[in-house]
Amino acid sequence: MRKLIAFDDDTFDKLKQLARDRMANFQELADEAFGDLLRKHGVPVDLKDALRKSAGISKTPVKDHARSRTSRKARS
């Protein structure tokens, strides 16, 4: 879907330069920026994020805090 977004000349020039510096195109910059904005506000970006959010699973793995198993000496 195409939408029209207006930028002032200075901002657009800086975005074009950033795209050149990163060897990307304007669409890639826009995809990254809007994805970051959605994540910042807790809106799932794709199906995987939506499923993870609905299941209540965090993106970072949870460490297992179970006691480590050590060999115990048998009491005689």
PQR file of N, CA, C, O and H, with PARSE charges and radii, in Angstrom:
ATOM      1  N   MET A   1       0.848  -1.161   0.000 -0.4000 1.5000
ATOM      2  CA  MET A   1       0.000   0.000   0.000 -0.0000 2.0000
ATOM      3  C   MET A   1       0.900   1.232   0.000  0.5500 1.7000
ATOM      4  O   MET A   1       1.875   1.302   0.749 -0.5500 1.4000
ATOM      5  N   ARG A   2       0.576   2.164  -0.815 -0.4000 1.5000
ATOM      6  CA  ARG A   2       1.370   3.394  -0.892 -0.0000 2.0000
ATOM      7  C   ARG A   2       0.638   4.520  -0.191  0.5500 1.7000
ATOM      8  O   ARG A   2      -0.575   4.680  -0.326 -0.5500 1.4000
ATOM      9  H   ARG A   2      -0.215   2.108  -1.424  0.4000 1.0000
ATOM     10  N   LYS A   3       1.396   5.291   0.556 -0.4000 1.5000
ATOM     11  CA  LYS A   3       0.869   6.472   1.232 -0.0000 2.0000
ATOM     12  C   LYS A   3       1.846   7.616   1.006  0.5500 1.7000
ATOM     13  O   LYS A   3       3.049   7.400   0.858 -0.5500 1.4000
ATOM     14  H   LYS A   3       2.382   5.161   0.666  0.4000 1.0000
ATOM     15  N   LEU A   4       1.329   8.808   0.982 -0.4000 1.5000
ATOM     16  CA  LEU A   4       2.143   9.988   0.765 -0.0000 2.0000
ATOM     17  C   LEU A   4       2.499  10.610   2.110  0.5500 1.7000
ATOM     18  O   LEU A   4       1.620  10.893   2.925 -0.5500 1.4000
ATOM     19  H   LEU A   4       0.352   8.984   1.102  0.4000 1.0000
ATOM     20  N   ILE A   5       3.796  10.821   2.336 -0.4000 1.5000
ATOM     21  CA  ILE A   5       4.283  11.462   3.554 -0.0000 2.0000
ATOM     22  C   ILE A   5       5.126  12.648   3.127  0.5500 1.7000
ATOM     23  O   ILE A   5       5.977  12.529   2.245 -0.5500 1.4000
ATOM     24  H   ILE A   5       4.510  10.592   1.674  0.4000 1.0000
ATOM     25  N   ALA A   6       4.890  13.792   3.754 -0.4000 1.5000
ATOM     26  CA  ALA A   6       5.635  15.010   3.397 -0.0000 2.0000
ATOM     27  C   ALA A   6       6.769  15.252   4.394  0.5500 1.7000
ATOM     28  O   ALA A   6       6.578  15.133   5.604 -0.5500 1.4000
ATOM     29  H   ALA A   6       4.199  13.889   4.471  0.4000 1.0000
ATOM     30  N   PHE A   7       7.942  15.591   3.876 -0.4000 1.5000
ATOM     31  CA  PHE A   7       9.105  15.967   4.679 -0.0000 2.0000
ATOM     32  C   PHE A   7       9.563  17.333   4.224  0.5500 1.7000
ATOM     33  O   PHE A   7       9.414  17.691   3.055 -0.5500 1.4000
ATOM     34  H   PHE A   7       8.097  15.687   2.893  0.4000 1.0000
ATOM     35  N   ASP A   8      10.126  18.105   5.156 -0.4000 1.5000
ATOM     36  CA  ASP A   8      10.730  19.360   4.713 -0.0000 2.0000
ATOM     37  C   ASP A   8      12.035  19.007   3.992  0.5500 1.7000
ATOM     38  O   ASP A   8      12.571  17.913   4.169 -0.5500 1.4000
ATOM     39  H   ASP A   8      10.247  17.815   6.105  0.4000 1.0000
ATOM     40  N   ASP A   9      12.532  19.924   3.195 -0.4000 1.5000
ATOM     41  CA  ASP A   9      13.701  19.655   2.347 -0.0000 2.0000
ATOM     42  C   ASP A   9      14.922  19.216   3.148  0.5500 1.7000
ATOM     43  O   ASP A   9      15.623  18.289   2.745 -0.5500 1.4000
ATOM     44  H   ASP A   9      12.097  20.812   3.052  0.4000 1.0000
ATOM     45  N   ASP A  10      15.182  19.868   4.274 -0.4000 1.5000
ATOM     46  CA  ASP A  10      16.359  19.556   5.075 -0.0000 2.0000
ATOM     47  C   ASP A  10      16.279  18.131   5.627  0.5500 1.7000
ATOM     48  O   ASP A  10      17.254  17.383   5.562 -0.5500 1.4000
ATOM     49  H   ASP A  10      14.612  20.622   4.602  0.4000 1.0000
ATOM     50  N   THR A  11      15.128  17.762   6.165 -0.4000 1.5000
ATOM     51  CA  THR A  11      14.949  16.411   6.709 -0.0000 2.0000
ATOM     52  C   THR A  11      15.097  15.367   5.611  0.5500 1.7000
ATOM     53  O   THR A  11      15.757  14.348   5.815 -0.5500 1.4000
ATOM     54  H   THR A  11      14.335  18.371   6.217  0.4000 1.0000
ATOM     55  N   PHE A  12      14.498  15.603   4.459 -0.4000 1.5000
ATOM     56  CA  PHE A  12      14.585  14.648   3.366 -0.0000 2.0000
ATOM     57  C   PHE A  12      16.025  14.482   2.884  0.5500 1.7000
ATOM     58  O   PHE A  12      16.455  13.368   2.587 -0.5500 1.4000
ATOM     59  H   PHE A  12      13.962  16.431   4.293  0.4000 1.0000
ATOM     60  N   ASP A  13      16.772  15.586   2.807 -0.4000 1.5000
ATOM     61  CA  ASP A  13      18.185  15.511   2.401 -0.0000 2.0000
ATOM     62  C   ASP A  13      18.992  14.668   3.392  0.5500 1.7000
ATOM     63  O   ASP A  13      19.844  13.874   2.993 -0.5500 1.4000
ATOM     64  H   ASP A  13      16.423  16.491   3.048  0.4000 1.0000
ATOM     65  N   LYS A  14      18.717  14.849   4.677 -0.4000 1.5000
ATOM     66  CA  LYS A  14      19.433  14.082   5.700 -0.0000 2.0000
ATOM     67  C   LYS A  14      19.065  12.606   5.632  0.5500 1.7000
ATOM     68  O   LYS A  14      19.926  11.747   5.821 -0.5500 1.4000
ATOM     69  H   LYS A  14      18.026  15.494   5.001  0.4000 1.0000
ATOM     70  N   LEU A  15      17.814  12.303   5.367 -0.4000 1.5000
ATOM     71  CA  LEU A  15      17.396  10.906   5.232 -0.0000 2.0000
ATOM     72  C   LEU A  15      18.032  10.252   4.009  0.5500 1.7000
ATOM     73  O   LEU A  15      18.456   9.098   4.069 -0.5500 1.4000
ATOM     74  H   LEU A  15      17.115  13.000   5.214  0.4000 1.0000
ATOM     75  N   LYS A  16      18.098  10.988   2.901 -0.4000 1.5000
ATOM     76  CA  LYS A  16      18.757  10.457   1.700 -0.0000 2.0000
ATOM     77  C   LYS A  16      20.227  10.179   1.978  0.5500 1.7000
ATOM     78  O   LYS A  16      20.759   9.152   1.555 -0.5500 1.4000
ATOM     79  H   LYS A  16      17.754  11.925   2.853  0.4000 1.0000
ATOM     80  N   GLN A  17      20.892  11.101   2.696 -0.4000 1.5000
ATOM     81  CA  GLN A  17      22.306  10.910   3.015 -0.0000 2.0000
ATOM     82  C   GLN A  17      22.509   9.716   3.940  0.5500 1.7000
ATOM     83  O   GLN A  17      23.451   8.943   3.765 -0.5500 1.4000
ATOM     84  H   GLN A  17      20.460  11.935   3.039  0.4000 1.0000
ATOM     85  N   LEU A  18      21.625   9.565   4.927 -0.4000 1.5000
ATOM     86  CA  LEU A  18      21.700   8.420   5.829 -0.0000 2.0000
ATOM     87  C   LEU A  18      21.535   7.118   5.047  0.5500 1.7000
ATOM     88  O   LEU A  18      22.253   6.149   5.289 -0.5500 1.4000
ATOM     89  H   LEU A  18      20.860  10.193   5.070  0.4000 1.0000
ATOM     90  N   ALA A  19      20.597   7.100   4.121 -0.4000 1.5000
ATOM     91  CA  ALA A  19      20.390   5.905   3.293 -0.0000 2.0000
ATOM     92  C   ALA A  19      21.651   5.590   2.484  0.5500 1.7000
ATOM     93  O   ALA A  19      22.049   4.430   2.378 -0.5500 1.4000
ATOM     94  H   ALA A  19      20.014   7.888   3.924  0.4000 1.0000
ATOM     95  N   ARG A  20      22.263   6.598   1.930 -0.4000 1.5000
ATOM     96  CA  ARG A  20      23.512   6.385   1.166 -0.0000 2.0000
ATOM     97  C   ARG A  20      24.613   5.850   2.073  0.5500 1.7000
ATOM     98  O   ARG A  20      25.322   4.911   1.711 -0.5500 1.4000
ATOM     99  H   ARG A  20      21.940   7.541   2.016  0.4000 1.0000
ATOM    100  N   ASP A  21      24.755   6.458   3.269 -0.4000 1.5000
ATOM    101  CA  ASP A  21      25.804   6.043   4.205 -0.0000 2.0000
ATOM    102  C   ASP A  21      25.634   4.592   4.642  0.5500 1.7000
ATOM    103  O   ASP A  21      26.620   3.881   4.837 -0.5500 1.4000
ATOM    104  H   ASP A  21      24.179   7.220   3.564  0.4000 1.0000
ATOM    105  N   ARG A  22      24.400   4.158   4.796 -0.4000 1.5000
ATOM    106  CA  ARG A  22      24.118   2.794   5.242 -0.0000 2.0000
ATOM    107  C   ARG A  22      23.959   1.821   4.081  0.5500 1.7000
ATOM    108  O   ARG A  22      23.701   0.635   4.285 -0.5500 1.4000
ATOM    109  H   ARG A  22      23.600   4.735   4.638  0.4000 1.0000
ATOM    110  N   MET A  23      24.114   2.329   2.870 -0.4000 1.5000
ATOM    111  CA  MET A  23      23.921   1.524   1.661 -0.0000 2.0000
ATOM    112  C   MET A  23      22.553   0.858   1.678  0.5500 1.7000
ATOM    113  O   MET A  23      22.425  -0.335   1.405 -0.5500 1.4000
ATOM    114  H   MET A  23      24.323   3.293   2.705  0.4000 1.0000
ATOM    115  N   ALA A  24      21.541   1.641   2.001 -0.4000 1.5000
ATOM    116  CA  ALA A  24      20.159   1.180   2.050 -0.0000 2.0000
ATOM    117  C   ALA A  24      19.334   2.106   1.167  0.5500 1.7000
ATOM    118  O   ALA A  24      19.855   3.078   0.621 -0.5500 1.4000
ATOM    119  H   ALA A  24      21.645   2.610   2.223  0.4000 1.0000
ATOM    120  N   ASN A  25      18.056   1.805   1.030 -0.4000 1.5000
ATOM    121  CA  ASN A  25      17.196   2.724   0.309 -0.0000 2.0000
ATOM    122  C   ASN A  25      16.206   3.354   1.296  0.5500 1.7000
ATOM    123  O   ASN A  25      16.130   2.954   2.458 -0.5500 1.4000
ATOM    124  H   ASN A  25      17.633   1.015   1.473  0.4000 1.0000
ATOM    125  N   PHE A  26      15.471   4.318   0.826 -0.4000 1.5000
ATOM    126  CA  PHE A  26      14.558   5.053   1.692 -0.0000 2.0000
ATOM    127  C   PHE A  26      13.501   4.133   2.293  0.5500 1.7000
ATOM    128  O   PHE A  26      13.113   4.313   3.448 -0.5500 1.4000
ATOM    129  H   PHE A  26      15.532   4.644  -0.118  0.4000 1.0000
ATOM    130  N   GLN A  27      13.028   3.148   1.525 -0.4000 1.5000
ATOM    131  CA  GLN A  27      12.016   2.215   2.022 -0.0000 2.0000
ATOM    132  C   GLN A  27      12.541   1.412   3.206  0.5500 1.7000
ATOM    133  O   GLN A  27      11.816   1.193   4.176 -0.5500 1.4000
ATOM    134  H   GLN A  27      13.343   3.002   0.587  0.4000 1.0000
ATOM    135  N   GLU A  28      13.797   0.971   3.135 -0.4000 1.5000
ATOM    136  CA  GLU A  28      14.382   0.226   4.245 -0.0000 2.0000
ATOM    137  C   GLU A  28      14.489   1.081   5.505  0.5500 1.7000
ATOM    138  O   GLU A  28      14.248   0.594   6.610 -0.5500 1.4000
ATOM    139  H   GLU A  28      14.386   1.149   2.347  0.4000 1.0000
ATOM    140  N   LEU A  29      14.849   2.348   5.345 -0.4000 1.5000
ATOM    141  CA  LEU A  29      14.889   3.258   6.494 -0.0000 2.0000
ATOM    142  C   LEU A  29      13.495   3.427   7.094  0.5500 1.7000
ATOM    143  O   LEU A  29      13.334   3.407   8.314 -0.5500 1.4000
ATOM    144  H   LEU A  29      15.045   2.744   4.448  0.4000 1.0000
ATOM    145  N   ALA A  30      12.502   3.592   6.246 -0.4000 1.5000
ATOM    146  CA  ALA A  30      11.123   3.767   6.720 -0.0000 2.0000
ATOM    147  C   ALA A  30      10.628   2.514   7.436  0.5500 1.7000
ATOM    148  O   ALA A  30       9.999   2.619   8.489 -0.5500 1.4000
ATOM    149  H   ALA A  30      12.633   3.609   5.255  0.4000 1.0000
ATOM    150  N   ASP A  31      10.902   1.327   6.884 -0.4000 1.5000
ATOM    151  CA  ASP A  31      10.492   0.073   7.521 -0.0000 2.0000
ATOM    152  C   ASP A  31      11.104  -0.052   8.917  0.5500 1.7000
ATOM    153  O   ASP A  31      10.419  -0.422   9.870 -0.5500 1.4000
ATOM    154  H   ASP A  31      11.414   1.242   6.029  0.4000 1.0000
ATOM    155  N   GLU A  32      12.395   0.259   9.031 -0.4000 1.5000
ATOM    156  CA  GLU A  32      13.075   0.183  10.321 -0.0000 2.0000
ATOM    157  C   GLU A  32      12.502   1.193  11.312  0.5500 1.7000
ATOM    158  O   GLU A  32      12.265   0.865  12.474 -0.5500 1.4000
ATOM    159  H   GLU A  32      12.951   0.560   8.256  0.4000 1.0000
ATOM    160  N   ALA A  33      12.280   2.415  10.850 -0.4000 1.5000
ATOM    161  CA  ALA A  33      11.772   3.467  11.732 -0.0000 2.0000
ATOM    162  C   ALA A  33      10.369   3.148  12.238  0.5500 1.7000
ATOM    163  O   ALA A  33      10.093   3.299  13.428 -0.5500 1.4000
ATOM    164  H   ALA A  33      12.472   2.682   9.906  0.4000 1.0000
ATOM    165  N   PHE A  34       9.488   2.711  11.355 -0.4000 1.5000
ATOM    166  CA  PHE A  34       8.121   2.416  11.778 -0.0000 2.0000
ATOM    167  C   PHE A  34       8.071   1.147  12.634  0.5500 1.7000
ATOM    168  O   PHE A  34       7.256   1.056  13.553 -0.5500 1.4000
ATOM    169  H   PHE A  34       9.713   2.588  10.388  0.4000 1.0000
ATOM    170  N   GLY A  35       8.924   0.180  12.345 -0.4000 1.5000
ATOM    171  CA  GLY A  35       9.005  -1.015  13.186 -0.0000 2.0000
ATOM    172  C   GLY A  35       9.451  -0.666  14.599  0.5500 1.7000
ATOM    173  O   GLY A  35       8.894  -1.172  15.573 -0.5500 1.4000
ATOM    174  H   GLY A  35       9.586   0.255  11.598  0.4000 1.0000
ATOM    175  N   ASP A  36      10.467   0.208  14.711 -0.4000 1.5000
ATOM    176  CA  ASP A  36      10.939   0.654  16.025 -0.0000 2.0000
ATOM    177  C   ASP A  36       9.848   1.412  16.777  0.5500 1.7000
ATOM    178  O   ASP A  36       9.694   1.246  17.987 -0.5500 1.4000
ATOM    179  H   ASP A  36      10.919   0.619  13.920  0.4000 1.0000
ATOM    180  N   LEU A  37       9.099   2.234  16.070 -0.4000 1.5000
ATOM    181  CA  LEU A  37       8.022   3.001  16.693 -0.0000 2.0000
ATOM    182  C   LEU A  37       6.928   2.079  17.230  0.5500 1.7000
ATOM    183  O   LEU A  37       6.423   2.288  18.333 -0.5500 1.4000
ATOM    184  H   LEU A  37       9.224   2.369  15.087  0.4000 1.0000
ATOM    185  N   LEU A  38       6.566   1.070  16.456 -0.4000 1.5000
ATOM    186  CA  LEU A  38       5.544   0.122  16.903 -0.0000 2.0000
ATOM    187  C   LEU A  38       6.018  -0.657  18.125  0.5500 1.7000
ATOM    188  O   LEU A  38       5.263  -0.832  19.081 -0.5500 1.4000
ATOM    189  H   LEU A  38       6.977   0.900  15.560  0.4000 1.0000
ATOM    190  N   ARG A  39       7.280  -1.131  18.098 -0.4000 1.5000
ATOM    191  CA  ARG A  39       7.822  -1.869  19.243 -0.0000 2.0000
ATOM    192  C   ARG A  39       7.864  -0.995  20.491  0.5500 1.7000
ATOM    193  O   ARG A  39       7.569  -1.462  21.591 -0.5500 1.4000
ATOM    194  H   ARG A  39       7.893  -0.989  17.322  0.4000 1.0000
ATOM    195  N   LYS A  40       8.229   0.269  20.319 -0.4000 1.5000
ATOM    196  CA  LYS A  40       8.309   1.205  21.445 -0.0000 2.0000
ATOM    197  C   LYS A  40       6.961   1.314  22.156  0.5500 1.7000
ATOM    198  O   LYS A  40       6.910   1.459  23.377 -0.5500 1.4000
ATOM    199  H   LYS A  40       8.468   0.648  19.425  0.4000 1.0000
ATOM    200  N   HIS A  41       5.888   1.245  21.404 -0.4000 1.5000
ATOM    201  CA  HIS A  41       4.546   1.398  21.972 -0.0000 2.0000
ATOM    202  C   HIS A  41       3.860   0.053  22.220  0.5500 1.7000
ATOM    203  O   HIS A  41       2.662   0.008  22.499 -0.5500 1.4000
ATOM    204  H   HIS A  41       5.929   1.127  20.412  0.4000 1.0000
ATOM    205  N   GLY A  42       4.618  -1.041  22.119 -0.4000 1.5000
ATOM    206  CA  GLY A  42       4.095  -2.354  22.458 -0.0000 2.0000
ATOM    207  C   GLY A  42       3.158  -2.962  21.441  0.5500 1.7000
ATOM    208  O   GLY A  42       2.379  -3.857  21.772 -0.5500 1.4000
ATOM    209  H   GLY A  42       5.592  -1.004  21.892  0.4000 1.0000
ATOM    210  N   VAL A  43       3.219  -2.492  20.209 -0.4000 1.5000
ATOM    211  CA  VAL A  43       2.370  -3.040  19.144 -0.0000 2.0000
ATOM    212  C   VAL A  43       3.179  -4.100  18.398  0.5500 1.7000
ATOM    213  O   VAL A  43       4.276  -3.807  17.922 -0.5500 1.4000
ATOM    214  H   VAL A  43       3.851  -1.765  19.940  0.4000 1.0000
ATOM    215  N   PRO A  44       2.659  -5.331  18.286 -0.5600 1.5000
ATOM    216  CA  PRO A  44       3.400  -6.372  17.577  0.2800 2.0000
ATOM    217  C   PRO A  44       3.633  -5.992  16.113  0.5500 1.7000
ATOM    218  O   PRO A  44       2.736  -5.496  15.432 -0.5500 1.4000
ATOM    219  N   VAL A  45       4.850  -6.235  15.652 -0.4000 1.5000
ATOM    220  CA  VAL A  45       5.218  -5.860  14.282 -0.0000 2.0000
ATOM    221  C   VAL A  45       4.824  -6.940  13.284  0.5500 1.7000
ATOM    222  O   VAL A  45       4.410  -6.634  12.165 -0.5500 1.4000
ATOM    223  H   VAL A  45       5.579  -6.638  16.205  0.4000 1.0000
ATOM    224  N   ASP A  46       4.950  -8.196  13.684 -0.4000 1.5000
ATOM    225  CA  ASP A  46       4.625  -9.292  12.778 -0.0000 2.0000
ATOM    226  C   ASP A  46       3.878 -10.392  13.543  0.5500 1.7000
ATOM    227  O   ASP A  46       3.633 -10.267  14.743 -0.5500 1.4000
ATOM    228  H   ASP A  46       5.286  -8.444  14.592  0.4000 1.0000
ATOM    229  N   LEU A  47       3.529 -11.443  12.851 -0.4000 1.5000
ATOM    230  CA  LEU A  47       2.763 -12.525  13.460 -0.0000 2.0000
ATOM    231  C   LEU A  47       3.512 -13.162  14.622  0.5500 1.7000
ATOM    232  O   LEU A  47       2.914 -13.476  15.652 -0.5500 1.4000
ATOM    233  H   LEU A  47       3.728 -11.544  11.876  0.4000 1.0000
ATOM    234  N   LYS A  48       4.821 -13.352  14.460 -0.4000 1.5000
ATOM    235  CA  LYS A  48       5.623 -13.966  15.509 -0.0000 2.0000
ATOM    236  C   LYS A  48       5.564 -13.129  16.790  0.5500 1.7000
ATOM    237  O   LYS A  48       5.399 -13.681  17.878 -0.5500 1.4000
ATOM    238  H   LYS A  48       5.307 -13.097  13.624  0.4000 1.0000
ATOM    239  N   ASP A  49       5.698 -11.810  16.673 -0.4000 1.5000
ATOM    240  CA  ASP A  49       5.597 -10.922  17.834 -0.0000 2.0000
ATOM    241  C   ASP A  49       4.199 -10.961  18.442  0.5500 1.7000
ATOM    242  O   ASP A  49       4.056 -10.945  19.665 -0.5500 1.4000
ATOM    243  H   ASP A  49       5.833 -11.362  15.789  0.4000 1.0000
ATOM    244  N   ALA A  50       3.173 -11.013  17.606 -0.4000 1.5000
ATOM    245  CA  ALA A  50       1.792 -11.049  18.098 -0.0000 2.0000
ATOM    246  C   ALA A  50       1.536 -12.327  18.887  0.5500 1.7000
ATOM    247  O   ALA A  50       0.911 -12.285  19.947 -0.5500 1.4000
ATOM    248  H   ALA A  50       3.289 -11.026  16.613  0.4000 1.0000
ATOM    249  N   LEU A  51       2.016 -13.466  18.378 -0.4000 1.5000
ATOM    250  CA  LEU A  51       1.837 -14.734  19.082 -0.0000 2.0000
ATOM    251  C   LEU A  51       2.605 -14.740  20.400  0.5500 1.7000
ATOM    252  O   LEU A  51       2.105 -15.218  21.418 -0.5500 1.4000
ATOM    253  H   LEU A  51       2.524 -13.499  17.517  0.4000 1.0000
ATOM    254  N   ARG A  52       3.819 -14.206  20.368 -0.4000 1.5000
ATOM    255  CA  ARG A  52       4.627 -14.149  21.582 -0.0000 2.0000
ATOM    256  C   ARG A  52       3.940 -13.279  22.637  0.5500 1.7000
ATOM    257  O   ARG A  52       3.923 -13.625  23.819 -0.5500 1.4000
ATOM    258  H   ARG A  52       4.224 -13.818  19.541  0.4000 1.0000
ATOM    259  N   LYS A  53       3.380 -12.158  22.205 -0.4000 1.5000
ATOM    260  CA  LYS A  53       2.705 -11.252  23.143 -0.0000 2.0000
ATOM    261  C   LYS A  53       1.437 -11.895  23.695  0.5500 1.7000
ATOM    262  O   LYS A  53       1.162 -11.778  24.889 -0.5500 1.4000
ATOM    263  H   LYS A  53       3.394 -11.878  21.245  0.4000 1.0000
ATOM    264  N   SER A  54       0.662 -12.570  22.853 -0.4000 1.5000
ATOM    265  CA  SER A  54      -0.581 -13.184  23.321 -0.0000 2.0000
ATOM    266  C   SER A  54      -0.314 -14.348  24.270  0.5500 1.7000
ATOM    267  O   SER A  54      -1.131 -14.645  25.142 -0.5500 1.4000
ATOM    268  H   SER A  54       0.886 -12.665  21.883  0.4000 1.0000
ATOM    269  N   ALA A  55       0.828 -15.003  24.100 -0.4000 1.5000
ATOM    270  CA  ALA A  55       1.179 -16.109  24.986 -0.0000 2.0000
ATOM    271  C   ALA A  55       1.853 -15.613  26.255  0.5500 1.7000
ATOM    272  O   ALA A  55       2.058 -16.385  27.192 -0.5500 1.4000
ATOM    273  H   ALA A  55       1.491 -14.762  23.392  0.4000 1.0000
ATOM    274  N   GLY A  56       2.192 -14.347  26.291 -0.4000 1.5000
ATOM    275  CA  GLY A  56       2.839 -13.782  27.471 -0.0000 2.0000
ATOM    276  C   GLY A  56       4.293 -14.181  27.605  0.5500 1.7000
ATOM    277  O   GLY A  56       4.837 -14.204  28.709 -0.5500 1.4000
ATOM    278  H   GLY A  56       2.025 -13.721  25.530  0.4000 1.0000
ATOM    279  N   ILE A  57       4.919 -14.494  26.490 -0.4000 1.5000
ATOM    280  CA  ILE A  57       6.320 -14.912  26.497 -0.0000 2.0000
ATOM    281  C   ILE A  57       7.183 -13.710  26.150  0.5500 1.7000
ATOM    282  O   ILE A  57       6.913 -13.006  25.177 -0.5500 1.4000
ATOM    283  H   ILE A  57       4.477 -14.476  25.594  0.4000 1.0000
ATOM    284  N   SER A  58       8.223 -13.475  26.948 -0.4000 1.5000
ATOM    285  CA  SER A  58       9.124 -12.370  26.662 -0.0000 2.0000
ATOM    286  C   SER A  58      10.078 -12.774  25.552  0.5500 1.7000
ATOM    287  O   SER A  58      10.297 -13.962  25.312 -0.5500 1.4000
ATOM    288  H   SER A  58       8.442 -14.048  27.739  0.4000 1.0000
ATOM    289  N   LYS A  59      10.646 -11.782  24.875 -0.4000 1.5000
ATOM    290  CA  LYS A  59      11.553 -12.050  23.760 -0.0000 2.0000
ATOM    291  C   LYS A  59      12.905 -12.547  24.264  0.5500 1.7000
ATOM    292  O   LYS A  59      13.594 -13.284  23.559 -0.5500 1.4000
ATOM    293  H   LYS A  59      10.469 -10.818  25.069  0.4000 1.0000
ATOM    294  N   THR A  60      13.288 -12.152  25.475 -0.4000 1.5000
ATOM    295  CA  THR A  60      14.554 -12.598  26.029 -0.0000 2.0000
ATOM    296  C   THR A  60      14.342 -13.915  26.761  0.5500 1.7000
ATOM    297  O   THR A  60      13.349 -14.069  27.471 -0.5500 1.4000
ATOM    298  H   THR A  60      12.728 -11.553  26.048  0.4000 1.0000
ATOM    299  N   PRO A  61      15.250 -14.860  26.604 -0.5600 1.5000
ATOM    300  CA  PRO A  61      15.082 -16.145  27.265  0.2800 2.0000
ATOM    301  C   PRO A  61      15.185 -16.001  28.782  0.5500 1.7000
ATOM    302  O   PRO A  61      15.986 -15.222  29.297 -0.5500 1.4000
ATOM    303  N   VAL A  62      14.370 -16.757  29.468 -0.4000 1.5000
ATOM    304  CA  VAL A  62      14.368 -16.729  30.925 -0.0000 2.0000
ATOM    305  C   VAL A  62      15.371 -17.758  31.422  0.5500 1.7000
ATOM    306  O   VAL A  62      15.362 -18.909  30.986 -0.5500 1.4000
ATOM    307  H   VAL A  62      13.719 -17.391  29.049  0.4000 1.0000
ATOM    308  N   LYS A  63      16.240 -17.332  32.343 -0.4000 1.5000
ATOM    309  CA  LYS A  63      17.236 -18.250  32.883 -0.0000 2.0000
ATOM    310  C   LYS A  63      16.585 -19.160  33.905  0.5500 1.7000
ATOM    311  O   LYS A  63      15.709 -18.747  34.664 -0.5500 1.4000
ATOM    312  H   LYS A  63      16.247 -16.397  32.697  0.4000 1.0000
ATOM    313  N   ASP A  64      17.027 -20.395  33.909 -0.4000 1.5000
ATOM    314  CA  ASP A  64      16.513 -21.369  34.856 -0.0000 2.0000
ATOM    315  C   ASP A  64      17.263 -21.191  36.173  0.5500 1.7000
ATOM    316  O   ASP A  64      18.482 -21.349  36.233 -0.5500 1.4000
ATOM    317  H   ASP A  64      17.738 -20.731  33.292  0.4000 1.0000
ATOM    318  N   HIS A  65      16.524 -20.865  37.217 -0.4000 1.5000
ATOM    319  CA  HIS A  65      17.141 -20.635  38.516 -0.0000 2.0000
ATOM    320  C   HIS A  65      17.054 -21.869  39.412  0.5500 1.7000
ATOM    321  O   HIS A  65      17.090 -21.748  40.637 -0.5500 1.4000
ATOM    322  H   HIS A  65      15.534 -20.737  37.168  0.4000 1.0000
ATOM    323  N   ALA A  66      16.943 -23.029  38.824 -0.4000 1.5000
ATOM    324  CA  ALA A  66      16.868 -24.267  39.594 -0.0000 2.0000
ATOM    325  C   ALA A  66      18.206 -24.518  40.265  0.5500 1.7000
ATOM    326  O   ALA A  66      19.259 -24.108  39.776 -0.5500 1.4000
ATOM    327  H   ALA A  66      16.914 -23.127  37.830  0.4000 1.0000
ATOM    328  N   ARG A  67      18.134 -25.213  41.412 -0.4000 1.5000
ATOM    329  CA  ARG A  67      19.370 -25.528  42.119 -0.0000 2.0000
ATOM    330  C   ARG A  67      20.246 -26.418  41.260  0.5500 1.7000
ATOM    331  O   ARG A  67      19.775 -27.337  40.590 -0.5500 1.4000
ATOM    332  H   ARG A  67      17.278 -25.547  41.809  0.4000 1.0000
ATOM    333  N   SER A  68      21.531 -26.117  41.300 -0.4000 1.5000
ATOM    334  CA  SER A  68      22.443 -26.967  40.542 -0.0000 2.0000
ATOM    335  C   SER A  68      22.563 -28.302  41.253  0.5500 1.7000
ATOM    336  O   SER A  68      22.513 -28.384  42.480 -0.5500 1.4000
ATOM    337  H   SER A  68      21.914 -25.370  41.844  0.4000 1.0000
ATOM    338  N   ARG A  69      22.719 -29.310  40.478 -0.4000 1.5000
ATOM    339  CA  ARG A  69      22.794 -30.654  41.047 -0.0000 2.0000
ATOM    340  C   ARG A  69      24.241 -30.951  41.411  0.5500 1.7000
ATOM    341  O   ARG A  69      25.124 -30.968  40.553 -0.5500 1.4000
ATOM    342  H   ARG A  69      22.760 -29.244  39.481  0.4000 1.0000
ATOM    343  N   THR A  70      24.457 -31.176  42.653 -0.4000 1.5000
ATOM    344  CA  THR A  70      25.800 -31.538  43.108 -0.0000 2.0000
ATOM    345  C   THR A  70      25.718 -32.919  43.729  0.5500 1.7000
ATOM    346  O   THR A  70      24.692 -33.310  44.287 -0.5500 1.4000
ATOM    347  H   THR A  70      23.739 -31.162  43.349  0.4000 1.0000
ATOM    348  N   SER A  71      26.787 -33.629  43.625 -0.4000 1.5000
ATOM    349  CA  SER A  71      26.781 -34.970  44.214 -0.0000 2.0000
ATOM    350  C   SER A  71      26.898 -34.833  45.729  0.5500 1.7000
ATOM    351  O   SER A  71      27.744 -34.106  46.251 -0.5500 1.4000
ATOM    352  H   SER A  71      27.620 -33.311  43.172  0.4000 1.0000
ATOM    353  N   ARG A  72      26.039 -35.541  46.392 -0.4000 1.5000
ATOM    354  CA  ARG A  72      26.062 -35.530  47.848 -0.0000 2.0000
ATOM    355  C   ARG A  72      26.656 -36.837  48.342  0.5500 1.7000
ATOM    356  O   ARG A  72      26.443 -37.906  47.771 -0.5500 1.4000
ATOM    357  H   ARG A  72      25.353 -36.132  45.967  0.4000 1.0000
ATOM    358  N   LYS A  73      27.394 -36.711  49.402 -0.4000 1.5000
ATOM    359  CA  LYS A  73      27.968 -37.910  49.982 -0.0000 2.0000
ATOM    360  C   LYS A  73      26.890 -38.664  50.731  0.5500 1.7000
ATOM    361  O   LYS A  73      26.091 -38.077  51.460 -0.5500 1.4000
ATOM    362  H   LYS A  73      27.568 -35.843  49.865  0.4000 1.0000
ATOM    363  N   ALA A  74      26.879 -39.946  50.546 -0.4000 1.5000
ATOM    364  CA  ALA A  74      25.897 -40.797  51.236 -0.0000 2.0000
ATOM    365  C   ALA A  74      26.290 -40.891  52.700  0.5500 1.7000
ATOM    366  O   ALA A  74      27.454 -41.098  53.045 -0.5500 1.4000
ATOM    367  H   ALA A  74      27.528 -40.423  49.954  0.4000 1.0000
ATOM    368  N   ARG A  75      25.282 -40.733  53.553 -0.4000 1.5000
ATOM    369  CA  ARG A  75      25.556 -40.851  54.988 -0.0000 2.0000
ATOM    370  C   ARG A  75      25.574 -42.318  55.387  0.5500 1.7000
ATOM    371  O   ARG A  75      24.696 -43.084  54.988 -0.5500 1.4000
ATOM    372  H   ARG A  75      24.337 -40.565  53.273  0.4000 1.0000
ATOM    373  N   SER A  76      26.550 -42.703  56.156 -0.4000 1.5000
ATOM    374  CA  SER A  76      26.667 -44.097  56.575 -0.0000 2.0000
ATOM    375  C   SER A  76      26.100 -44.276  57.951  0.5500 1.7000
ATOM    376  O   SER A  76      26.106 -45.386  58.482 -0.5500 1.4000
ATOM    377  H   SER A  76      27.263 -42.081  56.480  0.4000 1.0000
TER
END
